[in-house]
Amino acid sequence: MNESEAVAIIRRAAYSVGGNFRRYQYRVCDPINGGNSMLGLSDFQAVEGKVIAIEEDVVVVQEGRKAIFVAFDLNNLDQVPSVGDKVKVTPYQRRRFDGKRLSDPVEEKHENGFVSKVYHLGEQASKIPGITADASQYLQDMAEQLANLPADSRRRITQVLIDAGAWKKPVQIFDVTEDADTHLLPKLVFHIEQENQKGTLSVTLDRAADAYVVALEEDGKEPVIREDCYFDDLGSVINEFIVHNDDWLKDRVEIIKKAAKKKAS
């Protein structure tokens, strides 16, 4: 979807609708790059409204009765609506290990029983829970890399794991101990549960080689292991193991009400 062409289509669609508004707002939902703001990459929010135009590879939705128009890439919709349909379109949104959106507030419980909601504006990383302040420096560095290293144009490594089902069960954490007789620690084990794939993916630091070992263990299959994986290869290796298509990026379309059929003349 070409953004300048999408804007031109929005303009035509907005004027064709009419209405008593003198100004209107618009946005183009770019599935590849997401939204950009002063705070960094942002995820588009769900839009509910009426499909007012479909031209080339652009679908334009008017949000409610407001003068707000949103363009979506037709090729990125999981189903294509018709002009006049009332729809809810939910673009891809990054999530945390609690299953909630990255943009959702985090609840913090206080000793007096009070619960507060904290918004982290511009949050980009989905941090691994359970990494305490007294964890080894090896483990802290490892968790930091997984949460911050990119896996693709939209996601960090942990967000790829979350999309593959890692949020459904606690992450298993194995740290270095004083009596450990192996150089293959620390180790993090993530639950994987998605269509046609169920098992675990582990990331282990080989301290002797200063590299990672990535292992995919699927139910009923032989483990797939990649050794000597350096930090700048982690994203591509994990993508290769658990990302099989671009369905995660699709805009989810819910057709709330079909357009009325035109009466035959």
C-alpha positions as CSV (number, residue, x, y, z in Angstrom):
1,M,0.0,0.0,0.0
2,N,1.4,3.3,-1.1
3,E,0.9,5.9,1.6
4,S,0.5,8.9,-0.7
5,E,-2.0,7.1,-2.9
6,A,-3.9,6.0,0.3
7,V,-4.1,9.6,1.4
8,A,-5.5,10.6,-2.0
9,I,-8.1,7.9,-1.8
10,I,-9.1,9.0,1.8
11,R,-9.6,12.6,0.5
12,R,-11.9,11.4,-2.3
13,A,-13.8,9.2,0.0
14,A,-14.2,11.9,2.7
15,Y,-15.6,14.4,0.2
16,S,-18.0,11.8,-1.3
17,V,-19.5,11.1,2.1
18,G,-20.6,14.7,2.6
19,G,-21.7,15.6,6.1
20,N,-21.5,18.9,7.9
21,F,-17.9,18.7,8.9
22,R,-15.4,21.3,7.6
23,R,-12.3,19.4,8.7
24,Y,-11.5,15.8,9.0
25,Q,-8.7,13.6,10.4
26,Y,-7.2,10.6,8.8
27,R,-4.5,8.0,9.3
28,V,-2.9,5.3,7.3
29,C,-2.4,1.9,9.0
30,D,0.9,0.7,7.7
31,P,1.2,-3.0,8.6
32,I,4.9,-3.2,8.1
33,N,6.2,-0.2,10.1
34,G,3.3,0.5,12.5
35,G,2.7,4.1,13.7
36,N,5.5,6.5,14.5
37,S,5.5,9.1,17.2
38,M,7.9,11.1,19.2
39,L,8.0,8.2,21.6
40,G,8.9,5.7,19.0
41,L,7.0,2.9,17.3
42,S,3.4,2.6,18.3
43,D,0.6,0.1,17.6
44,F,-2.6,1.2,15.9
45,Q,-5.8,0.9,17.9
46,A,-8.9,-0.9,16.8
47,V,-11.3,1.0,14.6
48,E,-15.1,0.6,14.4
49,G,-17.1,2.1,11.7
50,K,-18.4,1.9,8.1
51,V,-16.5,0.9,5.0
52,I,-17.0,3.9,2.7
53,A,-14.5,3.1,-0.1
54,I,-12.4,0.2,-1.6
55,E,-10.0,1.3,-4.3
56,E,-7.1,-0.6,-5.6
57,D,-5.5,-2.1,-2.5
58,V,-6.9,0.4,0.0
59,V,-10.0,0.0,2.3
60,V,-11.2,3.2,3.9
61,V,-13.3,3.1,7.1
62,Q,-15.1,6.1,8.6
63,E,-15.0,5.9,12.4
64,G,-18.6,6.1,13.7
65,R,-20.1,9.4,12.7
66,K,-16.9,11.3,13.3
67,A,-14.9,13.0,10.7
68,I,-12.1,10.4,11.1
69,F,-11.1,8.2,8.2
70,V,-8.7,5.3,8.4
71,A,-7.0,3.5,5.5
72,F,-6.1,-0.2,5.7
73,D,-4.1,-2.3,3.3
74,L,-6.6,-4.6,1.6
75,N,-3.9,-7.3,1.2
76,N,-3.3,-7.3,4.9
77,L,-6.9,-7.9,6.0
78,D,-7.9,-11.4,7.2
79,Q,-11.2,-11.0,5.3
80,V,-12.3,-8.4,2.9
81,P,-15.5,-6.5,3.7
82,S,-17.8,-4.8,1.2
83,V,-18.5,-1.1,0.9
84,G,-21.3,-0.2,3.3
85,D,-20.4,-2.9,5.9
86,K,-20.1,-1.9,9.5
87,V,-16.9,-3.4,10.7
88,K,-14.4,-3.5,13.6
89,V,-10.8,-3.7,12.4
90,T,-8.1,-4.6,14.9
91,P,-4.5,-4.1,13.7
92,Y,-1.6,-6.1,15.1
93,Q,-0.7,-5.1,18.6
94,R,2.4,-6.1,20.6
95,R,1.8,-7.8,23.9
96,R,3.4,-8.5,27.3
97,F,3.8,-11.8,29.1
98,D,0.5,-11.3,30.9
99,G,-1.2,-11.4,27.5
100,K,-2.2,-7.7,27.7
101,R,-1.3,-5.1,25.0
102,L,2.0,-3.3,25.4
103,S,0.1,0.0,25.6
104,D,-2.3,-1.2,28.4
105,P,-1.6,0.0,31.9
106,V,0.3,-2.1,34.4
107,E,-1.5,-2.7,37.7
108,E,0.7,-2.2,40.8
109,K,-0.4,-3.5,44.2
110,H,0.7,-1.6,47.3
111,E,1.1,-2.7,50.9
112,N,-2.0,-0.8,52.0
113,G,-4.1,-2.8,49.5
114,F,-4.4,0.1,47.1
115,V,-4.0,-0.8,43.4
116,S,-2.7,1.8,40.9
117,K,-2.5,1.7,37.2
118,V,0.7,2.8,35.6
119,Y,1.0,3.8,31.9
120,H,4.5,3.5,30.4
121,L,4.4,5.9,27.5
122,G,6.5,4.8,24.5
123,E,7.2,1.3,26.0
124,Q,8.8,-0.9,23.3
125,A,10.1,-3.9,25.2
126,S,8.1,-6.9,26.6
127,K,10.2,-7.8,29.6
128,I,10.6,-11.3,30.9
129,P,8.9,-11.7,34.3
130,G,10.7,-13.3,37.2
131,I,14.2,-11.9,36.6
132,T,15.0,-10.6,40.1
133,A,17.6,-8.0,41.1
134,D,19.8,-10.7,42.7
135,A,19.9,-12.8,39.5
136,S,23.4,-13.3,38.0
137,Q,24.7,-10.6,35.6
138,Y,24.7,-13.3,32.9
139,L,20.9,-13.8,33.3
140,Q,20.1,-10.2,33.5
141,D,22.1,-9.4,30.3
142,M,20.5,-12.3,28.6
143,A,16.9,-11.2,29.5
144,E,17.8,-7.7,28.5
145,Q,18.9,-8.8,25.0
146,L,15.9,-11.0,24.4
147,A,13.6,-8.1,25.4
148,N,15.3,-5.4,23.3
149,L,16.9,-7.1,20.3
150,P,14.8,-6.8,17.1
151,A,13.3,-9.9,15.5
152,D,11.7,-8.1,12.6
153,S,10.5,-4.6,11.6
154,R,7.8,-4.6,14.3
155,R,8.8,-6.9,17.1
156,R,11.5,-7.6,19.6
157,I,12.5,-11.2,20.3
158,T,10.3,-11.7,23.3
159,Q,7.3,-10.3,21.4
160,V,7.8,-13.1,18.8
161,L,7.8,-15.6,21.6
162,I,4.7,-14.1,23.1
163,D,2.9,-14.3,19.8
164,A,3.8,-18.0,19.6
165,G,2.1,-18.7,22.9
166,A,4.9,-18.0,25.5
167,W,2.6,-15.9,27.6
168,K,0.3,-18.9,28.3
169,K,2.7,-20.5,30.8
170,P,5.4,-19.1,33.1
171,V,8.9,-18.8,31.7
172,Q,11.2,-21.4,33.2
173,I,14.4,-19.8,34.6
174,F,17.6,-21.6,35.3
175,D,20.4,-19.3,36.6
176,V,24.1,-19.8,37.3
177,T,24.8,-21.1,40.8
178,E,28.1,-21.3,42.7
179,D,28.1,-25.1,42.6
180,A,27.1,-25.4,38.9
181,D,29.4,-27.8,37.1
182,T,28.3,-26.8,33.6
183,H,29.1,-23.8,31.4
184,L,25.6,-24.1,29.8
185,L,23.8,-21.7,32.1
186,P,21.8,-19.5,32.4
187,K,18.8,-21.0,30.5
188,L,15.3,-19.7,29.7
189,V,12.6,-22.1,28.5
190,F,9.5,-20.6,26.8
191,H,6.2,-22.4,26.1
192,I,5.2,-22.6,22.5
193,E,1.6,-23.2,21.5
194,Q,0.3,-22.2,18.1
195,E,-1.3,-23.8,15.1
196,N,0.6,-27.0,14.1
197,Q,3.3,-26.4,16.7
198,K,3.4,-27.1,20.4
199,G,6.4,-27.6,22.7
200,T,9.2,-25.4,24.1
201,L,11.9,-23.2,22.9
202,S,14.9,-22.7,25.1
203,V,17.7,-20.2,25.0
204,T,20.9,-21.2,26.8
205,L,24.1,-19.2,27.3
206,D,27.2,-21.1,26.5
207,R,29.6,-19.2,28.8
208,A,32.7,-21.0,27.4
209,A,31.9,-19.9,23.8
210,D,30.2,-16.6,24.7
211,A,27.4,-17.6,22.4
212,Y,23.8,-18.9,22.7
213,V,22.3,-22.3,22.1
214,V,18.7,-22.2,20.8
215,A,16.7,-25.5,21.0
216,L,13.1,-26.2,19.8
217,E,11.5,-29.2,21.3
218,E,8.1,-30.0,19.7
219,D,5.8,-32.7,21.0
220,G,6.6,-36.0,19.3
221,K,9.5,-34.7,17.3
222,E,13.3,-34.7,17.5
223,P,14.8,-31.5,19.0
224,V,16.1,-28.9,16.6
225,I,19.2,-27.3,18.0
226,R,21.3,-24.3,16.8
227,E,24.6,-23.9,18.6
228,D,27.1,-21.0,18.4
229,C,24.3,-18.5,17.9
230,Y,25.6,-15.0,18.6
231,F,23.4,-12.2,20.0
232,D,22.9,-10.5,16.6
233,D,21.7,-13.8,15.1
234,L,19.1,-14.6,17.9
235,G,16.2,-12.8,16.2
236,S,16.6,-14.5,12.8
237,V,17.2,-18.0,14.4
238,I,14.1,-17.8,16.6
239,N,12.0,-16.5,13.7
240,E,13.2,-19.4,11.6
241,F,12.1,-21.9,14.3
242,I,8.7,-20.6,15.2
243,V,7.4,-18.0,12.6
244,H,5.9,-19.8,9.6
245,N,4.0,-17.0,7.9
246,D,2.8,-13.4,8.2
247,D,-0.6,-14.2,9.7
248,W,0.5,-12.6,13.0
249,L,0.6,-9.2,11.2
250,K,-2.9,-9.4,9.7
251,D,-5.6,-6.8,10.5
252,R,-8.5,-8.8,12.1
253,V,-11.8,-7.8,10.5
254,E,-15.1,-8.4,12.3
255,I,-18.1,-7.7,10.2
256,I,-20.7,-6.3,12.7
257,K,-23.4,-5.6,10.1
258,K,-23.5,-6.4,6.4
259,A,-24.4,-3.6,4.0
260,A,-28.1,-3.6,3.0
261,K,-28.6,-5.2,-0.4
262,K,-29.7,-2.9,-3.2
263,K,-33.2,-3.6,-4.4
264,A,-33.5,-4.7,-7.9
265,S,-34.9,-2.1,-10.3
